[in-house]
Amino acid sequence: MLYDQLSRIKTQLSSKELSVSDGLLLTMRALRGHLPDAKLIWLNRELLGYRPEDLEEFSEKEPKKAVFPKIVMLWSPAKKQEEEKLSSPVYRFLQGTWGKLDESGGMTTICEPQLMEKSIFCNIGIQQLEAQLTEMDDPLSALFSMSFDKATGAEFYCYSKELVRIQEAVRIKLCQFLDEVMEEIVE
């Protein structure tokens, strides 16, 4: 029964008949009570977003690597009790630039020292990310503002295809997770 349910979720995710957020939610519901809560943390973080504590852990593990640029908080879900440490989801770094829109709608890049990073961590959950994509006329080529720097008034802009890339990365990882869990169930 559980195997069949997980298999259906994976099939619908693979064929894109099911949104990634719905896939995450259905998977969490199906596995609650069957797996330790610590194994379900990733599903929760991807669905609802990463917490400040999660981001601090990522920064501490890899403080000097170029793969982990400046982490900017976009949104923060509520804190939960003790949880297993997460590995850094590198696929959640958005490539873009810090800038300001001028009166004609063009963008001027800002070259302040604190804004030299060309990527930021997207900590919003897939639910919110999919809602943002749904509101866009062209989710593959729209310019999207993901963060704001109060000191300079600059915003971090990226193409919305970066959000689509994160959504697809989570879809693939969720399908892999389902494969692993279904393999454990059969054994």
N, C-alpha and C positions, 0 to 999 in steps of 0.2 A: 504494500500500500504506500508506504513512505517513498520507496524506490520509484514507484510509478508517478507519484506526485512530483518528485524532484526531476524525473525524466521529462515530464510534460513542461515544467518550468523551463528546463534547458532547451527543449525543442522550440518553444515559443520565443525564448530569448534569441536563439540562433537565427530564427527566421524573421526576427524583429516584429513579431505579432504582439509581443509583450514589451512594455517600456522597461528600461533598466531599473527605474525606481520601483515599479511593481514587482519585478523579478527579485530585487533585494528584499522587499517587504514579505513577499510570499515565501521566500527561502527562509527568512528569519522565523516566520510563524511556523513553518513546517518542521524546522529543526529545533525549536525551543523545547527543551526537555529531553531531546535525543542526543544533544552534544553539550559539552560544558559551555557555560556562558562566555568563557575566555575565547573559545573558538568562533564565537559569533560577533565579536567586537568589530572586526573589519566590516562586516555587513552593515552594522549600525552606523559606523563612521562614514561609510560611503553613502548611505541613505540620507543621514541627517547632517553630516558635516564633522570636521575634525575640530577638537577642542584645543585651547591654548596649550594645555599640558602635553598633548600629543606633539604639537609643533616644537615645543621646547626639547622634547626627547629627540626629535629628528635632528635639530640643530646641534645638540650636545654630542650625538653619535658621529656626526660628520662635519665638524666646524670649519675645516679648511678646504674641503673639496669644492670644485667648481660646480658640481652637480647640484649642490644645495645652496642656491643663492638666497638673498634676503627673503625672509618669510614675512608676509604681510597678512594680518588677520582681516578677513572679510566678514566673518560672522562667527558667533561662538555659541554652540549648544550647551545645555545644562551639564554640570559635572555629575558623574556617577561614581559609585564606590570602586574599590580596588579592581583594577583590570590588568590583563596581560599587556605587556608592551607591544606596540605595533612596529612593524618595519616601515621605513619611509617609503611612501608611495610616490616614487620619482615621476611617474606618469602624470601627476597632478600639478607639475610646474608649467605655468603658462608662459609662452614666449611673447614678448611685446616690447613696448617702450613707454617711458614717462614723457608726457607732453601736455600741451594746452591747445585748445581749439581757438583759432583766431576768428575775427569777425566774418571772414568769408567762408568759414567752415573748414579751412585747412588746419593741419596740425603742426605745431612748432615743438620740436623735441627739446626737452629740458636737460641741461648738462650739469646739474648740481651734483656734488660729490656723493651725497646720500641717495641719489637716484640713478646711479650708474648701472645697477643691476638691470638686465634685460629679461628677467623672468621672476615671477612671484608664485608662491604656493597658493593654489585655489582650494581653500578649505571648506567651501560651501558644499552642502550635500547634493547628491544627484537629483533629489526631488526639486530643489531650488534651481539647479542647473538646467534641468529639462523644462521647467517653467519659463526660464529666461529664453531658451531656444524657441519655445512655442510662440513667444511674443514677437520674435524677429521675422521680418519679411523674407530675408534671405540668410538663413543660419550658416551658410558656408562662406559668405564674403562680407558680412557686416562688421563694422568696427565696434568694439565693445569696451566700455570702461569698467575695469574690475576693482580699482582701488583709488584712493585719494590721499595726497600728501598735504596736510594742513599747512606746513611751513612754507611751501612754495606755491600751493594752489594747483599743482600738477596732478594729473590722473594717469593711471597705468592703463594703456590701451593695448588691446590685442584683437586679432581677428576672431570672430565667433567660431571659426573652424577649429580653434584651440579648444573650445568648450565641447564641440562635437568629438574631437580627438579623445578628450577625457572620458566622455560618455561611452565611446567605443572601447576604450581600454578597460573600463569597469565592466562592460558587457562581456568581454573576452575573459577577464579574470573571474567573473562570477560563473561563467560556464565551466572554467577550469576547476573552480572550487566545487561546483556541483558534481563534476566527474569524480573528483577525489572522494567526496562524501559518499557518492553512490558506490564507489569501489569498496569503501570501508563497510558499507551496509551488507554487501554481497559476501564479504569474507567471513 
